[in-house]
Amino acid sequence: MEGKQDFRKYLKKFWIIYGISVFIILLLFIFTSFGWLGYMPTFEELENPKSNLASEVYSADQVLLGKYYIENRTISHFSELSPALVNALIATEDARFTKHSGIDFRSIFRVIFKNLLGGDRGAGGGSTITQQLAKNLFPRQENAGFFATVFRKFKEWIIAIKLERNYTKEEIIAMYLNTVDFGSQSFGIKSAAKTYFNKTPGELKIEESAMLIGMLKAPSWFSPVRNPERAIKRREVVLKQMMRYNYISETQYDSLRVLKIDMSKYRLQDQNTGLATYFREYLRQIIAEWSSNHKKPDGTPYNLYKDGLKIYTTINSKMQKYAEGAMLEYLNKELQPQFNQHWKGVKRAPYDWTISDSDILALLEASMKRSDRYKKLKALGLSDELIKKDFETPTHMMIYSYKGEHDTVMTPTDSIKYYKYYLQSGLMSMEPQTGYVRAYVGGLDYRYFKYDHVTSGKRQVGSTFKPFLYTLAMQEGEFSPCTKVPNVPVTFDMPDGTKWTPKNSGDEREGEMVTLKWALANSVNQISAYLMKRYSPSAVVKIARKMGFTSEIPAVYSLCLGTADLSVYEMTGAYSTFANKGVYIKPIFVTRIEDKNGNVLETFSSKTEEAISEETAYLMIMLLKGVVEGGTGARIRFTYKLTNPIAGKTGTTQNNSDGWFMGLTPYLVTGVWVGNEDRSVHFRNTALGQGAHMALPIWAKYMLKVYADKSLGIKKDDFERQARALSVEVDCDKYDAKHKDDSKDHFKEGL
């Protein structure tokens, strides 16, 4: 009897303790749910969970060019995931995913009895995919104590249940794969698939999916790049789980587990690699400024690195690829080897005789102070003496080579000297009717040469500026391409009291009457001087401004030879005026910006201004055609066999420091510059250093690739002639018959 009473007493105590425990747990759930025990996400936050999303840059043909990010994360929807990827995740992380509502109590009891009590460490964890998503969306506090960890677990359970109520199973799978870290700066499955296999999530094979899902346990430890053997073993575990739950057959498992991991497509996604790197950096500055001046619905400015903007550009990925390929092909395979051979064995190479030893040292020191290495050491508080000592200490480094990257040991000072040999280049290609910039190449390799030679770099333009002087002559209505002027020296009275007489580079047809078409085709300096004296430097600057130039252009007589420093961007935009019937159209890079949900935030269109008459533009096209047909640009015909209508202009500056070529077709206007970082480094003869040899071949190789790709739709048509009759005669035989006396007058003026 007494034993029964004791049993009832113990039983009563048990139920009391059990009831109190259940009540306490229930209170914990209630308090936690209402946020009384710490932060709890609101319904709105669960509806719109926040993650740092990378902003994406797309080409006009919908190719992803690159991203701006703190975390390289891009959203993927469930429909974009391969079935193998989903199956691998469920089989490995939560086999009962479709059968629970956020918390899998069967798995929890399995962990308690097998793992904690039974010591079976292979029994797995109890967290569902939904719980792991809750933990990823609302991370735990670091170094939390026992009770904080317990409360945090309660929160994750509650958040998991709420997530299951708000989202479908498919949405939860996609959200989870968007939040996880795959290593190699890849956050989310879309970035990971691109980084490791250069694929979309929907293109992943079974073995690729298994490898990526296996990495989630420890991305660095199971990295196929750093630890391929571990990655293979971990992939085998995932494949075995997929076989266990009938997602693959035993035959598939046996064949897939022995496959080697192919990392040939692995590319770390950063700002230094990929297509259009210089363009993306230029664009980053533009969009960062746009973001700071535009606000989200919550009133805060957009953040380029966190808000997942989608930036749609005018760049055509194929044309960009062809432009980059043409530049590297010519410089690396032909021009740079020629330059190196040209200076081989020459004392103080590659600097010319006009620069002193002290000036060379000054240039090297300036380059040192511009380097990232110097800036980092300076930021650490090192003195100039210690920094110079560091620059004289041999160190291991990767250096750029026209034959490919080279792993070597040299002092940082020697690396500066080494890079002084390298010729640089800039190219921009745009549609003259729309202003859309289709290709933008700011240099050889953004990893090693950060300076952008399209928009940032401004170099002396030489003879490529002469067409703007000729434009003034055509616009005033006094001259025609057939007008003959004397090819004789012209002397200017300079402001300082001295006299200046420009000379031609050769003596061809010296002292004769020559047409303006022949003069521009052969880039005759004395004819440019003749036109400059007839008009004025300020008049030339004025018309140049109408055609888009914003840089400082000194209104001096030497401008007739192109002494102004201007950018490839400005030159290409201005030359497009000729192909666009006299209307200047400002180059445009972006067509629209969308938010992460695809809502259009802003669209962009080109700004236009009528700069010159349609007739003047057409007459200039005729003049510029002469450059290609029988002038300084003739190698386009006889070397590169481009026979379609092309207008162009070469440019070579003093001492061959800069080589230019401006190429015009009805649908594309492209500017190319080639030179060295220091103007005192250049070819020592004009045969090698002229624009026709340094820059024209890049343009020709680019256009050959463009024309060969029929999908681009770039035709070999002629320039459209204006509908009404021209006010001047362009048939030179007829013009000569009508204007015999005019030539005599022009000859007297020249004298």
NORSUL-V570734 format. One record per residue. N is the residue number from 0. SS is DSSP state (H for helix, E for strand, C for the rest). PHI is phi in radians with two decimals (NA if undefined). NEAR is the number of other C-alpha atoms within 8 Angstrom. Layout:
{{N,SS,PHI,NEAR} {N,SS,PHI,NEAR}}
This chain:
{{0,C,NA,4} {1,H,-1.11,5} {2,H,-1.12,6} {3,H,-1.15,7} {4,H,-1.13,8} {5,H,-1.11,8} {6,H,-1.09,8} {7,H,-1.12,8} {8,H,-1.12,8} {9,H,-1.14,8} {10,H,-1.11,8} {11,H,-1.11,8} {12,H,-1.08,8} {13,H,-1.04,8} {14,H,-1.19,8} {15,H,-1.14,8} {16,H,-1.10,8} {17,H,-1.09,8} {18,H,-1.11,8} {19,H,-1.11,8} {20,H,-1.09,8} {21,H,-1.09,8} {22,H,-1.11,8} {23,H,-1.13,8} {24,H,-1.09,8} {25,H,-1.10,8} {26,H,-1.11,8} {27,H,-1.05,9} {28,H,-1.09,10} {29,H,-1.15,8} {30,H,-1.06,10} {31,H,-1.15,14} {32,H,-1.07,10} {33,C,-1.49,7} {34,C,1.38,9} {35,C,-1.36,8} {36,C,-1.90,7} {37,C,2.31,6} {38,C,-1.05,6} {39,C,-2.35,9} {40,C,-0.98,8} {41,C,-1.36,6} {42,H,-1.07,6} {43,H,-1.10,7} {44,H,-1.20,9} {45,H,-1.25,11} {46,H,-1.23,7} {47,C,-2.31,6} {48,C,-1.10,7} {49,C,-1.67,6} {50,C,-2.41,7} {51,C,-1.27,12} {52,E,-1.89,14} {53,C,-1.24,18} {54,E,-1.46,16} {55,E,-1.93,13} {56,E,-1.93,13} {57,E,-1.97,14} {58,C,-1.39,14} {59,C,-1.12,11} {60,C,-1.73,7} {61,C,1.13,6} {62,C,-1.75,8} {63,E,-1.24,8} {64,E,-1.50,13} {65,E,3.05,13} {66,E,-2.43,11} {67,E,-2.10,12} {68,C,-2.80,13} {69,C,-1.64,8} {70,C,-2.06,12} {71,C,-1.32,14} {72,E,-2.23,15} {73,C,-2.35,13} {74,C,-1.29,8} {75,C,-2.09,11} {76,C,-1.63,8} {77,H,-1.00,9} {78,H,-1.13,4} {79,H,-1.61,9} {80,C,-1.66,12} {81,C,-1.28,11} {82,H,-0.97,7} {83,H,-1.08,10} {84,H,-1.15,14} {85,H,-1.11,10} {86,H,-1.10,10} {87,H,-1.10,15} {88,H,-1.14,10} {89,H,-1.11,12} {90,H,-1.08,12} {91,H,-1.56,11} {92,H,-1.79,8} {93,C,-2.89,11} {94,C,-1.10,8} {95,C,-1.73,8} {96,H,-0.93,9} {97,H,-1.39,5} {98,H,-1.91,5} {99,C,-2.12,8} {100,C,-2.00,7} {101,C,2.03,13} {102,C,-2.15,12} {103,C,-1.84,12} {104,H,-1.15,6} {105,H,-1.08,6} {106,H,-1.18,10} {107,H,-1.12,11} {108,H,-1.14,8} {109,H,-1.08,11} {110,H,-1.11,13} {111,H,-1.09,9} {112,H,-1.41,9} {113,H,-1.56,12} {114,H,-1.47,14} {115,H,-1.33,9} {116,H,-1.53,7} {117,C,-1.54,7} {118,C,1.31,7} {119,C,-1.50,8} {120,H,-1.24,7} {121,H,-1.62,5} {122,H,-1.31,9} {123,C,1.55,7} {124,C,-1.69,7} {125,C,-1.82,9} {126,C,-1.34,12} {127,C,-1.43,12} {128,H,-1.04,13} {129,H,-1.15,14} {130,H,-1.13,14} {131,H,-1.13,10} {132,H,-1.10,13} {133,H,-1.04,13} {134,H,-1.17,10} {135,H,-1.24,10} {136,H,-1.27,10} {137,C,-2.28,6} {138,C,-1.00,7} {139,C,-1.27,6} {140,C,-1.25,5} {141,C,-1.27,4} {142,C,0.98,4} {143,C,-1.32,7} {144,C,-1.35,6} {145,H,-1.07,6} {146,H,-1.16,6} {147,H,-1.11,8} {148,H,-1.18,9} {149,H,-1.08,8} {150,H,-1.05,10} {151,H,-1.11,9} {152,H,-1.14,8} {153,H,-1.02,11} {154,H,-1.05,11} {155,H,-1.10,11} {156,H,-1.09,11} {157,H,-1.14,10} {158,H,-1.09,11} {159,H,-1.07,14} {160,H,-1.12,11} {161,H,-1.14,9} {162,H,-1.09,13} {163,H,-1.13,13} {164,H,-1.33,7} {165,H,-1.58,8} {166,C,-2.25,8} {167,C,-1.36,8} {168,H,-1.06,8} {169,H,-1.11,7} {170,H,-1.14,10} {171,H,-1.15,13} {172,H,-1.02,11} {173,H,-1.11,12} {174,H,-1.05,9} {175,H,-1.08,13} {176,H,-1.20,9} {177,H,-1.40,14} {178,H,-1.70,13} {179,C,-1.41,11} {180,E,-1.75,9} {181,C,-1.83,14} {182,C,1.36,9} {183,C,0.93,6} {184,C,1.03,9} {185,C,-2.02,15} {186,E,-1.91,16} {187,C,1.60,16} {188,H,-1.19,13} {189,H,-1.14,13} {190,H,-1.18,12} {191,H,-1.14,13} {192,H,-1.07,13} {193,H,-1.20,11} {194,H,-1.14,14} {195,H,-1.49,10} {196,H,-2.26,11} {197,C,0.92,10} {198,C,-2.31,9} {199,C,-1.55,10} {200,H,-1.02,13} {201,H,-1.29,9} {202,H,-1.66,7} {203,C,-1.18,13} {204,C,-1.41,8} {205,H,-1.06,8} {206,H,-1.17,10} {207,H,-1.23,8} {208,H,-1.09,12} {209,H,-1.10,14} {210,H,-1.13,13} {211,H,-1.15,10} {212,H,-1.14,12} {213,H,-1.10,13} {214,H,-1.16,15} {215,C,-1.05,10} {216,C,-1.13,6} {217,C,-2.89,7} {218,C,-0.96,11} {219,C,-1.30,8} {220,C,-1.10,8} {221,C,-1.84,15} {222,C,-1.14,13} {223,C,-1.23,12} {224,C,-1.51,6} {225,C,-1.47,7} {226,C,-2.31,10} {227,H,-1.06,11} {228,H,-1.16,7} {229,H,-1.12,11} {230,H,-1.09,14} {231,H,-1.14,13} {232,H,-1.14,8} {233,H,-1.19,12} {234,H,-1.07,13} {235,H,-1.09,10} {236,H,-1.09,9} {237,H,-1.14,15} {238,H,-1.07,15} {239,H,-1.15,9} {240,H,-1.13,11} {241,H,-1.13,14} {242,H,-1.19,12} {243,H,-1.03,7} {244,C,-1.80,9} {245,C,1.13,7} {246,C,-1.49,8} {247,C,-2.37,10} {248,C,-1.48,8} {249,H,-1.13,7} {250,H,-1.13,6} {251,H,-1.09,8} {252,H,-1.02,12} {253,H,-1.10,8} {254,H,-1.42,8} {255,H,-1.34,9} {256,C,-1.20,11} {257,C,-1.67,6} {258,C,-1.19,6} {259,C,-1.33,5} {260,C,-1.46,7} {261,C,-1.63,5} {262,C,-1.89,9} {263,C,-1.18,5} {264,C,-1.68,9} {265,C,-1.14,9} {266,C,-2.50,8} {267,C,-1.16,8} {268,C,-1.50,10} {269,C,-2.48,8} {270,C,-1.32,11} {271,C,-1.59,7} {272,C,-2.21,10} {273,C,1.69,10} {274,C,-1.54,9} {275,C,1.01,10} {276,H,-1.13,11} {277,H,-1.17,13} {278,H,-1.09,10} {279,H,-1.11,12} {280,H,-1.22,9} {281,H,-1.09,8} {282,H,-1.14,9} {283,H,-0.97,9} {284,H,-1.14,8} {285,H,-1.17,8} {286,H,-1.27,9} {287,H,-1.07,10} {288,H,-1.19,8} {289,H,-1.05,8} {290,H,-1.06,12} {291,H,-1.18,10} {292,C,-1.80,7} {293,C,-2.23,8} {294,E,-1.92,11} {295,C,-1.37,8} {296,C,-0.99,5} {297,C,-1.46,5} {298,C,1.64,6} {299,C,-1.61,7} {300,E,-1.17,10} {301,C,-1.15,10} {302,C,-2.01,9} {303,C,-1.00,14} {304,C,-1.65,13} {305,C,-2.25,13} {306,E,-1.71,13} {307,C,1.12,14} {308,C,-1.16,12} {309,E,-2.04,13} {310,E,-1.93,12} {311,E,-1.76,12} {312,E,-1.83,12} {313,C,-1.54,13} {314,C,-1.08,14} {315,C,-1.72,11} {316,H,-1.05,13} {317,H,-1.20,6} {318,H,-1.17,11} {319,H,-1.09,15} {320,H,-1.09,9} {321,H,-1.16,11} {322,H,-1.16,13} {323,H,-1.11,9} {324,H,-1.14,9} {325,H,-1.13,12} {326,H,-1.12,12} {327,H,-1.18,10} {328,H,-1.07,9} {329,H,-1.31,11} {330,H,-1.18,11} {331,H,-1.30,11} {332,H,-1.64,10} {333,H,-2.17,9} {334,H,-1.23,10} {335,H,-1.13,12} {336,H,-1.04,9} {337,H,-1.11,8} {338,H,-1.11,9} {339,H,-1.08,9} {340,H,-1.18,7} {341,H,-1.04,7} {342,H,-1.74,9} {343,C,-1.05,7} {344,C,1.39,5} {345,C,-1.51,7} {346,C,-1.10,4} {347,C,1.10,6} {348,C,-1.00,9} {349,C,-1.76,10} {350,E,-1.58,10} {351,C,-1.41,11} {352,C,-1.25,5} {353,C,-1.38,4} {354,C,-1.83,9} {355,C,-1.46,7} {356,H,-1.06,6} {357,H,-1.15,6} {358,H,-1.18,8} {359,H,-1.11,10} {360,H,-1.07,8} {361,H,-1.12,8} {362,H,-1.14,8} {363,H,-1.15,10} {364,H,-1.17,8} {365,H,-1.10,8} {366,H,-1.14,9} {367,H,-1.04,10} {368,H,-1.25,8} {369,H,-1.50,8} {370,C,-1.29,8} {371,H,-1.12,6} {372,H,-1.07,6} {373,H,-1.09,11} {374,H,-1.11,10} {375,H,-1.18,8} {376,H,-1.15,10} {377,H,-1.15,11} {378,H,-1.14,7} {379,C,-1.40,6} {380,C,1.60,6} {381,C,-1.28,9} {382,C,-1.32,7} {383,H,-1.06,7} {384,H,-1.13,6} {385,H,-1.21,8} {386,H,-1.14,12} {387,H,-1.11,8} {388,H,-1.12,8} {389,H,-1.09,8} {390,H,-1.22,10} {391,C,-1.74,9} {392,C,-1.70,9} {393,E,-1.02,9} {394,E,-2.54,8} {395,E,-1.37,8} {396,E,-2.75,8} {397,E,-1.69,8} {398,E,-2.13,10} {399,C,-1.35,8} {400,C,-2.49,7} {401,C,-1.18,9} {402,C,-1.72,5} {403,C,2.18,6} {404,C,-1.07,9} {405,E,-2.31,8} {406,E,-1.60,8} {407,E,-2.64,8} {408,E,-2.15,8} {409,E,-2.77,11} {410,E,-1.36,11} {411,H,-0.99,12} {412,H,-1.11,9} {413,H,-1.14,8} {414,H,-1.19,10} {415,H,-1.11,11} {416,H,-1.08,9} {417,H,-1.06,8} {418,H,-1.27,7} {419,C,-1.11,11} {420,C,-1.28,10} {421,C,-1.41,9} {422,E,-1.30,10} {423,E,-1.91,11} {424,E,-2.72,13} {425,E,-2.44,15} {426,E,-2.49,16} {427,E,-2.39,16} {428,E,-2.26,13} {429,E,-2.45,16} {430,C,-1.44,13} {431,C,-1.22,15} {432,C,-1.47,8} {433,C,-1.92,7} {434,C,1.45,13} {435,E,-1.20,12} {436,E,-1.43,14} {437,E,-1.64,13} {438,E,-2.56,14} {439,E,-2.58,16} {440,E,-2.15,16} {441,C,-1.52,14} {442,C,3.04,14} {443,C,-1.29,10} {444,C,-2.77,7} {445,C,-1.13,12} {446,C,-1.12,7} {447,C,-1.97,7} {448,C,-2.23,8} {449,C,-1.38,9} {450,C,-1.29,9} {451,C,-1.60,11} {452,C,-1.63,16} {453,C,-1.75,14} {454,C,-1.86,11} {455,C,-1.41,8} {456,C,-1.31,11} {457,C,-2.26,10} {458,E,-2.27,9} {459,E,-1.05,11} {460,C,-1.66,16} {461,H,1.02,15} {462,H,-1.20,13} {463,H,-1.20,13} {464,H,-1.54,11} {465,H,-1.00,13} {466,H,-1.00,9} {467,H,-1.28,10} {468,H,-1.23,13} {469,H,-1.15,11} {470,H,-1.03,11} {471,H,-1.05,11} {472,H,-1.14,11} {473,H,-1.21,13} {474,H,-1.12,10} {475,C,-1.29,7} {476,C,1.42,7} {477,C,-1.55,7} {478,C,-2.22,9} {479,C,-2.19,12} {480,C,-0.96,11} {481,C,-1.60,14} {482,C,-1.05,11} {483,E,-1.76,10} {484,E,-2.31,13} {485,E,-1.35,12} {486,C,-1.54,13} {487,C,-2.29,11} {488,C,-1.07,9} {489,C,-2.15,11} {490,E,-1.92,8} {491,E,-1.90,9} {492,E,-1.53,8} {493,C,-1.41,8} {494,C,-1.01,5} {495,C,-1.51,4} {496,C,1.64,6} {497,C,-1.50,7} {498,E,-2.06,8} {499,E,-2.31,8} {500,E,-2.21,8} {501,C,-1.09,10} {502,C,-2.04,7} {503,C,-1.34,8} {504,C,-1.32,6} {505,C,-2.50,4} {506,C,-1.94,6} {507,C,-1.08,4} {508,C,0.99,7} {509,C,-1.07,7} {510,C,1.43,7} {511,C,-1.66,8} {512,E,-1.49,10} {513,E,-2.25,12} {514,E,-1.32,11} {515,H,-1.10,14} {516,H,-1.10,12} {517,H,-1.18,10} {518,H,-1.14,11} {519,H,-1.26,14} {520,H,-1.03,16} {521,C,-1.83,9} {522,C,0.91,8} {523,C,-1.38,10} {524,H,-1.12,12} {525,H,-1.16,13} {526,H,-1.27,13} {527,H,-1.11,13} {528,H,-1.13,13} {529,H,-1.04,10} {530,H,-1.19,11} {531,H,-1.09,12} {532,H,-1.22,9} {533,H,-1.20,6} {534,C,-1.82,8} {535,C,-2.93,9} {536,H,-1.02,11} {537,H,-1.12,8} {538,H,-1.16,9} {539,H,-1.16,13} {540,H,-1.08,11} {541,H,-1.07,8} {542,H,-1.26,11} {543,H,-1.13,11} {544,H,-1.09,9} {545,H,-1.08,12} {546,C,-1.66,11} {547,C,1.87,11} {548,C,-1.30,10} {549,C,-2.04,6} {550,C,-1.19,6} {551,C,-1.16,6} {552,C,-2.18,7} {553,C,-1.07,7} {554,C,-1.43,9} {555,C,-2.18,7} {556,H,-1.07,11} {557,H,-1.15,7} {558,H,-1.07,11} {559,H,-1.12,13} {560,H,-1.78,12} {561,C,1.40,14} {562,C,-1.45,11} {563,C,-1.26,12} {564,E,-1.65,11} {565,E,-2.35,12} {566,C,-1.70,13} {567,H,-1.04,17} {568,H,-1.02,10} {569,H,-1.16,12} {570,H,-1.10,11} {571,H,-1.16,15} {572,H,-1.09,16} {573,H,-1.17,13} {574,H,-1.13,11} {575,H,-1.12,15} {576,H,-1.04,16} {577,H,-1.12,13} {578,H,-1.39,17} {579,C,-1.87,11} {580,C,1.01,11} {581,C,1.62,15} {582,E,-1.71,13} {583,E,-1.36,16} {584,E,-2.15,15} {585,C,-1.18,10} {586,C,-0.98,10} {587,E,-2.15,11} {588,C,-2.00,10} {589,E,-2.19,10} {590,E,-1.74,11} {591,E,-2.80,12} {592,E,-2.21,13} {593,E,-2.04,13} {594,C,-1.48,12} {595,C,-1.13,9} {596,C,-1.68,5} {597,C,1.56,7} {598,C,-1.34,7} {599,E,-1.28,9} {600,E,-1.59,8} {601,E,-2.87,7} {602,E,-2.00,8} {603,C,-2.28,7} {604,C,-2.38,6} {605,C,-1.33,10} {606,C,-1.73,6} {607,E,-2.13,8} {608,E,-2.69,8} {609,E,-1.29,9} {610,C,-1.68,11} {611,C,-2.41,10} {612,C,-1.25,10} {613,H,-1.07,10} {614,H,-1.14,10} {615,H,-1.04,12} {616,H,-1.05,16} {617,H,-1.19,13} {618,H,-1.11,11} {619,H,-1.20,13} {620,H,-1.06,11} {621,H,-1.06,11} {622,H,-1.09,14} {623,H,-1.25,14} {624,H,-1.09,12} {625,H,-1.06,14} {626,H,-1.08,17} {627,H,-1.47,18} {628,H,-1.22,9} {629,H,-2.81,9} {630,C,-2.03,11} {631,C,-1.21,13} {632,C,-1.79,15} {633,C,-1.14,11} {634,H,-1.16,10} {635,H,-1.01,13} {636,H,-1.41,11} {637,H,-1.49,7} {638,C,-1.71,6} {639,C,-1.79,9} {640,C,1.02,7} {641,C,-1.53,8} {642,C,-1.82,5} {643,C,-1.28,7} {644,C,-1.03,10} {645,C,-2.44,10} {646,E,-1.99,15} {647,E,-2.97,13} {648,E,-2.68,15} {649,E,-1.58,15} {650,E,-2.62,15} {651,E,-2.37,15} {652,C,-1.76,14} {653,H,-0.94,7} {654,H,1.11,8} {655,H,1.11,14} {656,C,-1.25,15} {657,E,-2.34,20} {658,E,-2.09,19} {659,E,-2.18,18} {660,E,-2.57,17} {661,E,-1.93,14} {662,E,-1.96,12} {663,E,-2.15,13} {664,C,-2.24,13} {665,C,-1.01,11} {666,C,-1.99,9} {667,C,-2.54,10} {668,E,-2.08,17} {669,E,-2.32,13} {670,E,-1.95,16} {671,E,-2.31,16} {672,E,-2.14,13} {673,E,-2.39,14} {674,E,-3.07,12} {675,E,-1.93,14} {676,C,-1.00,9} {677,C,-1.74,6} {678,C,-1.17,9} {679,C,-1.43,8} {680,E,-1.90,13} {681,C,-2.95,14} {682,C,-1.16,12} {683,C,-1.68,9} {684,C,-2.48,8} {685,H,-1.26,8} {686,H,-0.99,6} {687,H,-1.62,9} {688,H,-1.63,16} {689,C,-1.31,13} {690,H,-1.05,15} {691,H,-1.13,15} {692,H,-1.72,11} {693,H,-1.49,14} {694,C,-1.90,14} {695,H,-0.95,15} {696,H,-1.05,11} {697,H,-1.11,12} {698,H,-1.04,14} {699,H,-1.11,11} {700,H,-1.12,10} {701,H,-1.11,13} {702,H,-1.17,8} {703,H,-1.05,9} {704,H,-1.19,9} {705,H,-1.13,12} {706,H,-1.15,11} {707,H,-1.23,6} {708,C,-1.59,8} {709,H,-1.16,8} {710,H,-1.17,4} {711,H,-1.35,7} {712,C,1.24,6} {713,C,-1.49,8} {714,C,-1.55,6} {715,C,-1.72,8} {716,C,-1.24,7} {717,C,-1.54,9} {718,C,-1.16,8} {719,C,-1.31,5} {720,C,-1.53,5} {721,C,-1.10,9} {722,C,-1.17,4} {723,C,-1.42,4} {724,C,-1.18,5} {725,C,-1.24,7} {726,C,-1.45,4} {727,C,-2.17,5} {728,C,-1.45,10} {729,C,-1.93,8} {730,C,-1.52,7} {731,H,-1.14,8} {732,H,-1.15,6} {733,H,-1.17,8} {734,H,-1.10,12} {735,H,-1.06,9} {736,H,-1.15,7} {737,H,-1.52,6} {738,C,-2.20,8} {739,H,-1.11,8} {740,H,-1.23,6} {741,H,-1.06,7} {742,H,-1.09,12} {743,H,-1.12,8} {744,H,-1.11,8} {745,H,-1.12,11} {746,H,-1.14,11} {747,H,-1.10,7} {748,H,-1.09,6} {749,H,-1.12,12} {750,C,-1.28,6}}
